[in-house]
Amino acid sequence: MKARPCKPFSNTLVIAALSALLCSPFAQAGDALEHILKAKELRVAVPVDYPPYGYVGPDMVPQGLDIDVANLMANKLGVKLQLVPVTAPNRVAYIQSGKADFTISSLGKTAEREKVIDYSIAYSPFFDAVFGKAELPVKSMGDMAGKTVSVTRGSMQDKELTDMAPDAITKRFEDNNSSISAFLSGQTQMVAIGTTVAAALKQKNPNMDIALKVVLSNAPNYIGMNKDEPELRNKVNEIIRQAKADGTLDAISQKWLGAPAGDLPE
């Protein structure tokens, strides 16, 4: 029996297949920045459930540190900003699937994530710290000697205090609320908590006298984006470096975290 010759593809089918390929997010590798500028729109995955980095305000509009940085990026690129709400589990998947151009969502750097995405340089701090009244003369670990500080038993802050400020008078409580209440009621001069907790306190009580005294640890945040996008990564890093140099990042951090961004790692 003679083999039946293959029927050639029609030009229409070939063109349709090529168009579908070119329009897929994976066909844009290396062209992400060009695509953003041509579309005149930047799609940024942001948190809306994690104050003060990103949350929905009383007017139902997203706000927070990450939202401000997203606006900064769009303004510097000269494009419209489209916020794409995400949660911690899907913030990386959204950039991999092409639903967002990159993610600004309090994203820390890990070896596992580095296998699938690229990072910008750091844009904001994420630290544990010791807070006290503004007038309290504490600027270093040594200054904490003999002073009382409340902390939640078994927390990371508890371990950090034990290791870094052994001469402080540490008073341990069973939960964050009790640790904070001890400070607010005057039982302790300071409290060791995460920056996010301190910022949330300040947001609810703008007149509260609580200021950062000593940083215990810092695990900064980075912008995540697809791999093989060097032009986009370089442009994002350029914007971050300029914002560091002119004080913009310090101002954003001060607004939401109550402390400047400081010396962020490259």
Kinemage of the C-alpha trace (Angstrom):
@kinemage 1
@onewidth
@group {chain A} dominant
@subgroup {mainchain}
@vectorlist {calphas} color= white
{ca met a 1} P 0.000 0.000 0.000
{ca lys a 2} L 1.351 3.417 -0.948
{ca ala a 3} L 1.843 5.873 1.888
{ca arg a 4} L -0.566 8.752 1.814
{ca pro a 5} L 1.294 12.055 1.290
{ca cys a 6} L 1.052 14.552 4.086
{ca lys a 7} L -1.265 17.430 3.408
{ca pro a 8} L 0.624 20.732 3.648
{ca phe a 9} L -0.449 23.253 6.275
{ca ser a 10} L -2.389 26.192 4.941
{ca asn a 11} L -0.815 29.632 5.195
{ca thr a 12} L -3.679 30.672 7.456
{ca leu a 13} L -2.907 27.928 9.984
{ca val a 14} L 0.822 28.723 9.965
{ca ile a 15} L 0.199 32.430 10.529
{ca ala a 16} L -2.263 31.707 13.325
{ca ala a 17} L 0.198 29.376 15.060
{ca leu a 18} L 3.020 31.913 14.817
{ca ser a 19} L 0.779 34.691 16.132
{ca ala a 20} L -0.218 32.592 19.132
{ca leu a 21} L 3.413 31.831 19.876
{ca leu a 22} L 4.502 35.455 19.627
{ca cys a 23} L 1.672 36.609 21.887
{ca ser a 24} L 2.454 34.105 24.640
{ca pro a 25} L 4.287 35.452 27.710
{ca phe a 26} L 7.147 33.014 27.111
{ca ala a 27} L 7.859 34.497 23.673
{ca gln a 28} L 8.657 37.818 25.265
{ca ala a 29} L 11.832 36.614 27.010
{ca gly a 30} L 14.314 39.456 26.907
{ca asp a 31} L 11.713 41.914 25.629
{ca ala a 32} L 9.748 42.636 28.821
{ca leu a 33} L 10.922 46.255 29.176
{ca glu a 34} L 10.185 46.993 25.512
{ca his a 35} L 6.735 45.437 25.892
{ca ile a 36} L 5.954 47.569 28.979
{ca leu a 37} L 7.016 50.781 27.251
{ca lys a 38} L 5.046 49.978 24.094
{ca ala a 39} L 1.930 49.029 26.066
{ca lys a 40} L 2.413 52.140 28.227
{ca glu a 41} L 1.298 50.084 31.197
{ca leu a 42} L 3.125 48.400 34.069
{ca arg a 43} L 1.407 45.481 35.801
{ca val a 44} L 2.763 45.030 39.327
{ca ala a 45} L 1.791 42.222 41.687
{ca val a 46} L 1.290 43.737 45.153
{ca pro a 47} L -0.005 42.547 48.538
{ca val a 48} L -3.346 43.809 49.820
{ca asp a 49} L -3.421 41.843 53.075
{ca tyr a 50} L -0.082 42.689 54.668
{ca pro a 51} L 0.116 46.143 56.258
{ca pro a 52} L 2.120 48.321 56.166
{ca tyr a 53} L 3.571 46.927 52.929
{ca gly a 54} L 0.239 46.595 51.154
{ca tyr a 55} L -3.390 46.673 52.269
{ca val a 56} L -6.789 48.086 51.305
{ca gly a 57} L -7.561 51.374 53.039
{ca pro a 58} L -10.949 52.663 54.253
{ca asp a 59} L -11.553 54.108 50.774
{ca met a 60} L -11.007 50.593 49.314
{ca val a 61} L -7.858 51.788 47.529
{ca pro a 62} L -4.640 49.759 47.958
{ca gln a 63} L -1.950 51.567 49.926
{ca gly a 64} L 1.316 50.839 51.677
{ca leu a 65} L 5.067 50.831 51.177
{ca asp a 66} L 4.986 48.390 48.257
{ca ile a 67} L 2.231 50.389 46.582
{ca asp a 68} L 4.318 53.561 46.839
{ca val a 69} L 7.312 51.788 45.275
{ca ala a 70} L 5.087 50.448 42.481
{ca asn a 71} L 3.928 54.006 41.771
{ca leu a 72} L 7.546 55.159 41.784
{ca met a 73} L 8.425 52.536 39.162
{ca ala a 74} L 5.527 53.463 36.890
{ca asn a 75} L 6.263 57.181 37.191
{ca lys a 76} L 9.930 56.734 36.323
{ca leu a 77} L 9.045 54.527 33.342
{ca gly a 78} L 6.418 57.027 32.190
{ca val a 79} L 3.631 54.443 32.035
{ca lys a 80} L 0.266 53.767 33.653
{ca leu a 81} L 0.276 51.538 36.730
{ca gln a 82} L -2.000 48.518 37.022
{ca leu a 83} L -1.954 46.969 40.482
{ca val a 84} L -2.447 43.187 40.515
{ca pro a 85} L -3.490 41.985 44.000
{ca val a 86} L -1.679 38.832 45.137
{ca thr a 87} L -1.117 36.781 48.265
{ca ala a 88} L 2.177 35.329 49.484
{ca pro a 89} L 1.654 31.890 47.864
{ca asn a 90} L 0.912 33.205 44.339
{ca arg a 91} L 3.096 36.311 44.048
{ca val a 92} L 5.845 34.417 42.176
{ca ala a 93} L 3.413 32.368 40.072
{ca tyr a 94} L 1.796 35.561 38.764
{ca ile a 95} L 5.013 36.759 37.132
{ca gln a 96} L 5.854 33.287 35.814
{ca ser a 97} L 2.429 33.004 34.156
{ca gly a 98} L 2.584 36.492 32.637
{ca lys a 99} L -0.198 37.960 34.799
{ca ala a 100} L 2.201 40.628 36.099
{ca asp a 101} L 5.403 42.193 34.797
{ca phe a 102} L 7.035 41.907 38.212
{ca thr a 103} L 6.166 41.637 41.865
{ca ile a 104} L 6.683 44.192 44.628
{ca ser a 105} L 5.282 42.269 47.572
{ca ser a 106} L 7.659 42.225 50.567
{ca leu a 107} L 9.569 39.468 48.790
{ca gly a 108} L 12.678 38.165 50.504
{ca lys a 109} L 15.542 36.467 48.693
{ca thr a 110} L 15.822 32.697 49.009
{ca ala a 111} L 17.882 30.066 47.186
{ca glu a 112} L 14.721 28.264 46.065
{ca arg a 113} L 13.172 31.383 44.554
{ca glu a 114} L 16.411 32.275 42.796
{ca lys a 115} L 16.051 29.084 40.767
{ca val a 116} L 12.909 30.392 39.058
{ca ile a 117} L 13.036 34.222 39.202
{ca asp a 118} L 15.527 37.071 39.177
{ca tyr a 119} L 15.777 39.792 41.808
{ca ser a 120} L 16.400 43.496 41.729
{ca ile a 121} L 18.653 45.086 44.313
{ca ala a 122} L 16.911 45.623 47.672
{ca tyr a 123} L 14.318 48.419 47.848
{ca ser a 124} L 13.142 48.319 51.470
{ca pro a 125} L 14.126 46.927 54.868
{ca phe a 126} L 12.247 44.232 56.715
{ca phe a 127} L 13.634 44.066 60.195
{ca asp a 128} L 13.169 43.156 63.811
{ca ala a 129} L 14.027 46.025 66.106
{ca val a 130} L 13.838 47.494 69.585
{ca phe a 131} L 11.449 50.426 69.954
{ca gly a 132} L 11.047 52.931 72.759
{ca lys a 133} L 10.031 56.515 73.448
{ca ala a 134} L 11.738 59.091 71.275
{ca glu a 135} L 13.523 60.744 74.220
{ca leu a 136} L 15.034 57.465 75.522
{ca pro a 137} L 18.833 57.702 74.959
{ca val a 138} L 19.398 54.342 73.239
{ca lys a 139} L 21.281 54.175 69.949
{ca ser a 140} L 23.291 50.969 70.270
{ca met a 141} L 23.227 47.546 71.890
{ca gly a 142} L 25.535 48.837 74.625
{ca asp a 143} L 23.056 51.600 75.479
{ca met a 144} L 20.465 48.936 76.346
{ca ala a 145} L 22.447 47.710 79.351
{ca gly a 146} L 20.357 47.951 82.522
{ca lys a 147} L 17.231 49.047 80.632
{ca thr a 148} L 14.031 47.011 80.503
{ca val a 149} L 12.677 45.578 77.273
{ca ser a 150} L 9.621 43.396 76.748
{ca val a 151} L 9.647 40.574 74.213
{ca thr a 152} L 7.529 37.585 73.269
{ca arg a 153} L 8.947 34.385 74.718
{ca gly a 154} L 10.512 32.058 72.142
{ca ser a 155} L 10.263 34.556 69.292
{ca met a 156} L 13.068 35.477 66.916
{ca gln a 157} L 13.341 38.797 68.753
{ca asp a 158} L 13.815 36.911 72.027
{ca lys a 159} L 16.771 34.974 70.607
{ca glu a 160} L 18.254 38.085 69.004
{ca leu a 161} L 18.038 40.035 72.281
{ca thr a 162} L 19.667 37.196 74.204
{ca asp a 163} L 22.549 37.031 71.739
{ca met a 164} L 23.038 40.722 71.017
{ca ala a 165} L 22.030 42.580 74.192
{ca pro a 166} L 22.783 40.243 77.120
{ca asp a 167} L 23.043 43.159 79.569
{ca ala a 168} L 19.509 44.404 78.879
{ca ile a 169} L 16.822 43.498 81.410
{ca thr a 170} L 14.611 41.292 79.264
{ca lys a 171} L 11.026 40.687 80.401
{ca arg a 172} L 9.360 37.867 78.487
{ca phe a 173} L 5.650 37.589 77.782
{ca glu a 174} L 3.555 34.866 76.180
{ca asp a 175} L 2.311 36.783 73.139
{ca asn a 176} L 2.871 39.969 71.119
{ca asn a 177} L -0.099 41.795 72.602
{ca ser a 178} L 1.197 41.266 76.150
{ca ser a 179} L 4.706 42.380 75.163
{ca ile a 180} L 3.358 45.543 73.560
{ca ser a 181} L 0.975 46.247 76.447
{ca ala a 182} L 3.875 46.033 78.898
{ca phe a 183} L 5.679 48.779 76.985
{ca leu a 184} L 2.598 50.971 76.510
{ca ser a 185} L 1.685 50.729 80.204
{ca gly a 186} L 5.198 51.675 81.295
{ca gln a 187} L 6.173 48.267 82.696
{ca thr a 188} L 9.161 48.300 80.338
{ca gln a 189} L 11.122 51.077 78.682
{ca met a 190} L 11.306 49.329 75.324
{ca val a 191} L 9.741 46.535 73.297
{ca ala a 192} L 11.324 44.176 70.737
{ca ile a 193} L 8.970 43.595 67.793
{ca gly a 194} L 8.902 43.435 64.007
{ca thr a 195} L 8.806 46.651 62.022
{ca thr a 196} L 5.437 45.724 60.572
{ca val a 197} L 3.938 45.477 64.058
{ca ala a 198} L 5.369 48.842 65.090
{ca ala a 199} L 4.105 50.466 61.900
{ca ala a 200} L 0.615 49.046 62.439
{ca leu a 201} L 0.611 50.459 65.979
{ca lys a 202} L 1.663 53.878 64.713
{ca gln a 203} L -0.976 53.766 61.981
{ca lys a 204} L -3.766 53.097 64.483
{ca asn a 205} L -2.398 55.650 66.941
{ca pro a 206} L -0.586 58.421 65.009
{ca asn a 207} L 0.299 60.290 68.219
{ca met a 208} L 1.890 57.275 69.879
{ca asp a 209} L 5.411 57.986 71.155
{ca ile a 210} L 7.277 55.012 69.724
{ca ala a 211} L 10.561 55.298 67.859
{ca leu a 212} L 13.092 52.834 66.507
{ca lys a 213} L 16.131 52.463 68.776
{ca val a 214} L 18.199 49.492 67.634
{ca val a 215} L 17.880 47.124 64.666
{ca leu a 216} L 18.189 43.459 65.632
{ca ser a 217} L 18.094 41.895 62.171
{ca asn a 218} L 17.361 42.932 58.605
{ca ala a 219} L 16.093 40.714 55.793
{ca pro a 220} L 15.367 43.286 53.053
{ca asn a 221} L 12.799 43.094 50.279
{ca tyr a 222} L 13.502 42.760 46.565
{ca ile a 223} L 11.502 43.157 43.351
{ca gly a 224} L 11.017 39.802 41.646
{ca met a 225} L 10.838 39.331 37.876
{ca asn a 226} L 11.170 36.630 35.261
{ca lys a 227} L 14.612 35.321 34.417
{ca asp a 228} L 16.427 36.349 31.222
{ca glu a 229} L 15.163 39.942 31.334
{ca pro a 230} L 18.449 41.863 31.781
{ca glu a 231} L 17.148 45.142 30.323
{ca leu a 232} L 14.170 45.192 32.681
{ca arg a 233} L 16.292 44.239 35.684
{ca asn a 234} L 18.899 46.888 34.863
{ca lys a 235} L 16.224 49.570 34.471
{ca val a 236} L 14.548 48.630 37.752
{ca asn a 237} L 17.917 48.704 39.531
{ca glu a 238} L 18.681 52.096 38.000
{ca ile a 239} L 15.422 53.501 39.390
{ca ile a 240} L 16.081 52.004 42.839
{ca arg a 241} L 19.630 53.369 42.971
{ca gln a 242} L 18.436 56.850 42.040
{ca ala a 243} L 15.673 56.684 44.669
{ca lys a 244} L 18.274 55.648 47.266
{ca ala a 245} L 20.573 58.506 46.293
{ca asp a 246} L 17.928 61.227 46.340
{ca gly a 247} L 16.277 60.107 49.587
{ca thr a 248} L 13.017 58.844 48.069
{ca leu a 249} L 13.350 55.328 49.490
{ca asp a 250} L 14.251 56.696 52.923
{ca ala a 251} L 11.137 58.897 52.836
{ca ile a 252} L 8.868 56.009 51.799
{ca ser a 253} L 10.324 53.769 54.505
{ca gln a 254} L 10.022 56.505 57.141
{ca lys a 255} L 6.381 57.036 56.149
{ca trp a 256} L 5.362 53.371 56.525
{ca leu a 257} L 7.939 51.794 58.869
{ca gly a 258} L 8.901 54.708 61.081
{ca ala a 259} L 12.562 54.417 60.112
{ca pro a 260} L 14.638 55.204 57.011
{ca ala a 261} L 15.528 52.452 54.542
{ca gly a 262} L 19.172 52.819 55.448
{ca asp a 263} L 22.047 51.051 53.726
{ca leu a 264} L 20.249 48.468 51.577
{ca pro a 265} L 22.321 45.683 49.997
{ca glu a 266} L 22.949 45.515 46.271
